[in-house]
C-alpha cells in the first residue's frame, strides 16, 4: 500500500476513536495501534500539520493520550522523531520519558527548540549552554538560569531583571550596602522596595523618601526603623 494510503488509514482510525467516551478511549487507542506500521506512525509524529488536522476536535486529555501511545509505538525511532518534529507535545513527551539515546540532545534543543522545549531544557542542559540563554524573554527560563547559576554569578542581572520577584530575591541575597542597590532608589514595586529599605547604604536612605512606596504604612515603618537604628 502506498505511503499516502497508509497515512490516510491512520488519520481515519484516529478520527474514529475520537468518538469514544473517556472510559473507553484508552482501550480504543490500544486496539488501533497494532494496525499501523511504525513508519507511518513516525511520519505522522514528525508532521505537525497532519496532527493539527486530525486533532482538531480532540480534547486536551485525549490528544495527549494519543501522542503518548503513538510515540511509544515508534519508540525505536524516538531520536529521529525528536530531531525532526516541530510538535512541542511530541518533543516534550520524548524528553520527559527519556526515550532519547544521547542526553546531549537536551543541549541542542535548549538552543534550537521552541520556547516550551527550551523551558524544559533550561532545567537540565549543561551550564555552558545555559549561559547562552542569558536574557531570555521567558520567565521560566530566567528562573532556571538564576537558580542553577546562582546569585554569585548572576546577582547584577537579577537586580536588573524586569520581574519584581527576581529583583526582590536578588536584594535579599545581596550584601548589605551593595553598590548596585544604591542605583535602585526609583524602584516602584513594593516587594523589592521594602527589601531595599533594609539593605541600601545608609547615606542613600534619604533618596528613598521621595519614592511613592513610602506612603505604605509598613514601608514607612521599616524606613523609620532604619533611620532610628542609624545603620
KASUL-V558087 format. One record per residue. N is the residue number from 1. RES is the residue in three letters. SS is DSSP state (2 for helix, 1 for strand, 0 for the rest). OMEGA is omega in whole degrees, -180 to 180 (none if undefined). D_FIRST is the distance of its C-alpha to the first C-alpha in Angstrom with 2 decimals. Layout:
N;RES;SS;OMEGA;D_FIRST
N;RES;SS;OMEGA;D_FIRST
//
This chain:
1;UNK;0;-178;0.00
2;UNK;0;-178;3.80
3;UNK;2;-177;6.60
4;UNK;2;180;8.39
5;UNK;2;178;6.46
6;UNK;2;179;6.65
7;UNK;2;180;10.12
8;UNK;2;178;11.01
9;UNK;2;178;10.54
10;UNK;2;179;12.76
11;UNK;2;-179;15.12
12;UNK;2;179;15.53
13;UNK;2;-179;16.27
14;UNK;2;177;18.81
15;UNK;2;180;20.37
16;UNK;2;-175;20.79
17;UNK;2;176;22.70
18;UNK;0;-177;24.84
19;UNK;0;-179;26.76
20;UNK;0;177;27.73
21;UNK;0;-171;31.37
22;UNK;2;-177;32.42
23;UNK;2;-178;33.30
24;UNK;2;-170;29.92
25;UNK;2;-178;27.74
26;UNK;2;179;27.49
27;UNK;2;179;26.64
28;UNK;2;179;23.90
29;UNK;2;180;22.41
30;UNK;2;-178;22.67
31;UNK;2;-176;20.87
32;UNK;2;-174;17.65
33;UNK;2;-179;17.41
34;UNK;0;-178;16.37
35;UNK;0;-175;13.30
36;UNK;0;-176;11.76
37;UNK;0;-175;11.38
38;UNK;2;-178;14.20
39;UNK;2;180;12.58
40;UNK;2;179;11.31
41;UNK;2;179;14.77
42;UNK;2;-179;16.54
43;UNK;2;179;15.17
44;UNK;2;-178;16.36
45;UNK;2;179;19.66
46;UNK;2;-175;20.33
47;UNK;0;-178;19.81
48;UNK;2;178;22.90
49;UNK;2;177;22.30
50;UNK;2;179;19.19
51;UNK;2;-179;21.37
52;UNK;2;178;24.19
53;UNK;2;-177;22.20
54;UNK;2;-173;20.89
55;UNK;0;-174;24.23
56;UNK;0;-177;26.43
57;UNK;0;180;28.05
58;UNK;0;169;27.85
59;UNK;0;-173;31.20
60;UNK;2;-177;31.92
61;UNK;2;-179;31.94
62;UNK;2;179;28.54
63;UNK;2;179;27.00
64;UNK;2;179;28.59
65;UNK;2;178;27.38
66;UNK;2;179;23.72
67;UNK;2;-180;24.15
68;UNK;2;-179;25.92
69;UNK;2;-180;23.37
70;UNK;2;180;20.40
71;UNK;2;180;22.55
72;UNK;2;178;23.63
73;UNK;2;180;20.12
74;UNK;0;-173;19.48
75;UNK;2;-180;23.12
76;UNK;2;180;22.60
77;UNK;2;-173;21.40
78;UNK;2;-179;24.25
79;UNK;2;-180;26.20
80;UNK;2;178;23.48
81;UNK;2;-179;22.71
82;UNK;2;-177;26.48
83;UNK;2;-173;27.06
84;UNK;2;-176;24.39
85;UNK;0;174;24.23
86;UNK;0;-180;26.83
87;UNK;0;177;26.75
88;UNK;2;-180;30.12
89;UNK;2;-179;28.94
90;UNK;2;-178;26.35
91;UNK;2;-177;28.84
92;UNK;2;177;31.73
93;UNK;2;178;29.99
94;UNK;2;180;29.06
95;UNK;2;-177;32.62
96;UNK;2;-180;34.31
97;UNK;2;177;32.61
98;UNK;0;-179;33.10
99;UNK;0;178;29.54
100;UNK;0;-179;30.19
101;UNK;0;-177;31.50
102;UNK;0;-175;34.10
103;UNK;0;179;36.53
104;UNK;0;177;37.51
105;UNK;2;178;34.46
106;UNK;2;176;36.80
107;UNK;2;-179;39.14
108;UNK;2;-177;36.42
109;UNK;2;176;35.24
110;UNK;2;179;38.89
111;UNK;2;-170;39.24
112;UNK;2;-175;35.86
113;UNK;0;174;34.50
114;UNK;0;-178;34.97
115;UNK;2;-179;38.24
116;UNK;2;179;36.96
117;UNK;2;178;35.53
118;UNK;2;179;38.76
119;UNK;2;177;40.78
120;UNK;2;-175;39.09
121;UNK;2;-179;39.42
122;UNK;0;177;43.07
123;UNK;0;-169;43.95
124;UNK;0;-176;42.53
125;UNK;0;177;42.45
126;UNK;0;-178;45.11
127;UNK;2;178;48.45
128;UNK;2;178;48.15
129;UNK;2;179;45.00
130;UNK;2;-180;46.57
131;UNK;2;178;49.50
132;UNK;0;180;47.19
133;UNK;0;179;46.44
134;UNK;0;177;50.11
135;UNK;0;179;50.78
136;UNK;0;177;47.39
137;UNK;0;-178;47.40
138;UNK;0;177;45.77
139;UNK;2;-178;48.37
140;UNK;2;180;46.25
141;UNK;2;180;45.80
142;UNK;2;178;49.52
143;UNK;2;179;50.43
144;UNK;2;180;48.46
145;UNK;2;-179;49.92
146;UNK;2;-177;53.49
147;UNK;2;-175;53.04
148;UNK;2;-180;51.57
149;UNK;2;174;53.78
150;UNK;0;-177;56.84
151;UNK;2;179;59.87
152;UNK;2;180;61.56
153;UNK;2;-168;58.98
154;UNK;2;-172;58.09
155;UNK;2;-177;61.29
156;UNK;2;177;62.05
157;UNK;2;180;58.46
158;UNK;2;179;58.60
159;UNK;2;180;61.95
160;UNK;2;-174;60.48
161;UNK;0;-179;57.30
162;UNK;0;-179;56.81
163;UNK;0;-174;56.13
164;UNK;2;-176;59.37
165;UNK;2;177;58.24
166;UNK;2;177;57.56
167;UNK;2;-180;60.92
168;UNK;2;177;62.65
169;UNK;2;-178;61.15
170;UNK;2;179;62.27
171;UNK;2;180;65.80
172;UNK;2;-175;66.13
173;UNK;2;-178;65.25
174;UNK;0;175;67.21
175;UNK;0;176;70.65
176;UNK;0;179;73.59
177;UNK;0;-180;74.75
178;UNK;0;-170;71.65
179;UNK;2;-176;72.21
180;UNK;2;177;69.05
181;UNK;2;-178;70.01
182;UNK;2;179;73.00
183;UNK;2;-172;70.72
184;UNK;0;-177;69.11
185;UNK;0;179;72.07
186;UNK;0;180;70.11
187;UNK;0;-176;67.47
188;UNK;0;180;66.70
189;UNK;0;-171;64.54
190;UNK;2;-178;66.82
191;UNK;2;177;65.23
192;UNK;2;-179;65.42
193;UNK;2;178;68.84
194;UNK;2;178;70.28
195;UNK;2;-179;69.11
196;UNK;2;179;70.60
197;UNK;2;-175;73.97
198;UNK;2;-173;74.17
199;UNK;2;-174;73.09
200;UNK;0;178;74.30
201;UNK;0;-176;77.40
202;UNK;2;-176;80.64
203;UNK;2;179;81.81
204;UNK;2;-180;78.70
205;UNK;2;-180;79.16
206;UNK;2;-179;81.30
207;UNK;2;179;78.46
208;UNK;2;-175;76.38
209;UNK;0;180;79.01
210;UNK;0;-179;77.77
211;UNK;0;-177;74.20
212;UNK;2;-179;73.29
213;UNK;2;-177;72.10
214;UNK;2;179;75.71
215;UNK;2;179;76.34
216;UNK;0;-175;74.38
217;UNK;2;-176;76.81
218;UNK;2;177;75.00
219;UNK;2;-180;74.49
220;UNK;2;179;78.14
221;UNK;2;179;79.26
222;UNK;2;178;77.24
223;UNK;2;180;78.77
224;UNK;2;178;82.26
225;UNK;2;178;81.73
226;UNK;2;-178;80.84
227;UNK;2;180;83.85
228;UNK;2;-178;86.19
229;UNK;2;178;84.95
230;UNK;0;178;85.62
231;UNK;0;none;82.44
//
